[in-house]
Amino acid sequence: MGRVAGKVAIVTGGGSGIGRACAETLAREGAKVVVTDIATDDGQATVDAIRSNGGTADFLTQDVASEPRWEEVIAETRATYGGLHVLVNNAGIGIGGPVWEFSLEDWKKQTAVNLDGVFLGTKHAIPAMRDSGGGSIIIMSSLAGMQGSPGLAGYCATKGGVRLFAKACAVECARAGFKVRVNSVHPGIIETPIWTKLGGNAFGSNRPNAIDPTVLAQASAPLGHSGKPQDIANGVLFLASDESDYMTGGELVIDGGIFAG
Ligand SMILES: NC(=O)c1ccc[n+]([C@@H]2O[C@H](COP(=O)([O-])OP(=O)(O)OC[C@H]3O[C@@H](n4cnc5c(N)ncnc54)[C@H](O)[C@@H]3O)[C@@H](O)[C@H]2O)c1
């Protein structure tokens, strides 16, 4: 028996990096996983990998910023698997640049995915989880949701926003007696493709399109190296499983010690 056997999970942004590791890990531990991503080929590749390892998974193309699509994704998941127990609100983008040069267009683009997407997923998952006897919503925030990162002010605004959003939702659900837990995860510097997409002047790097997470982590993480997607998936697995039954409104920091000082 796996640690999340019998559970039905949705993982957004499951086609790459942390989302892919979460989807594969939940499937390996017995969950039926609906992988969604705006990048269809990448999401399908995750599902193919899960199936070739004997797991159960489906792919749905999804832009997390669309409310009608969220309604369809939740409805299709319930129709296929009979319920919903875990939502990993993972899809996210990072757009770098100093705030005095940052365009309102980029601000809104980033907010639509990182903040609106998390709101919509949580909003529509809660009733489905309540009807399924309870569930766990995991919100992928960031270390940048706990402390300021130069060159990433807009990103920090979204990640700090979802951190407190998670706590408010946790208390609302608990007070309503829904048995739906909501927690946030705060990765530090993890080796994924997001670092090559940042653009702008993130971290004051003056490198327009790429930051090397391994170099950045060597300089800033007390453990002396960057993390892997699996490091985050391990924490997500704990929050998805009943092992974390007494944890809601909490935050799991997985950052090689950066936040500790
Ligand atoms: N990598 C890190 O160091 C790090 C640190 C802290 C937090 N995070 C957060 O972890 C999450 C995953 O990031 P990652 O590093 O794996 O990045 P990634 O770029 O490897 O993966 C992100 C995935 O989200 C998908 N996506 C983007 N916009 C979408 C949309 N509108 N709808 C649906 N899917 C969309 C992308 O196609 C991609 O597959 C993000 O929320 C990110 O902010 C990452």
The ligand as a Gaussian input file, in Angstrom:
#p B3LYP/6-31G(d) Opt

LIG

0 1
 N       12.450000      26.098000      -9.124000
 C       12.560000      26.820000      -8.017000
 O       13.669000      27.127000      -7.540000
 C       11.320000      27.303000      -7.305000
 C       11.479000      27.937000      -6.069000
 C       10.359000      28.380000      -5.379000
 C        9.101000      28.174000      -5.919000
 N        8.964000      27.560000      -7.120000
 C        7.597000      27.376000      -7.626000
 O        7.377000      26.027000      -7.939000
 C        6.394000      25.921000      -8.967000
 C        6.908000      25.035000     -10.087000
 O        8.030000      25.661000     -10.665000
 P        9.191000      24.911000     -11.446000
 O       10.458000      25.421000     -10.911000
 O        8.940000      23.456000     -11.499000
 O        9.005000      25.592000     -12.880000
 P        8.887000      24.990000     -14.357000
 O        8.962000      26.175000     -15.238000
 O        9.849000      23.888000     -14.536000
 O        7.415000      24.371000     -14.383000
 C        6.269000      25.166000     -14.326000
 C        5.171000      24.500000     -15.135000
 O        3.992000      25.323000     -15.039000
 C        3.401000      25.375000     -16.325000
 N        2.591000      26.568000     -16.475000
 C        3.018000      27.834000     -16.667000
 N        1.971000      28.650000     -16.823000
 C        0.851000      27.899000     -16.728000
 C       -0.543000      28.177000     -16.795000
 N       -1.003000      29.418000     -17.049000
 N       -1.415000      27.154000     -16.625000
 C       -0.952000      25.897000     -16.417000
 N        0.337000      25.577000     -16.348000
 C        1.235000      26.571000     -16.510000
 C        4.584000      25.356000     -17.293000
 O        4.184000      24.976000     -18.598000
 C        5.516000      24.365000     -16.614000
 O        5.276000      23.048000     -17.049000
 C        6.085000      27.357000      -9.396000
 O        4.917000      27.810000      -8.758000
 C        7.292000      28.124000      -8.907000
 O        7.006000      29.488000      -8.695000
 C       10.047000      27.113000      -7.824000

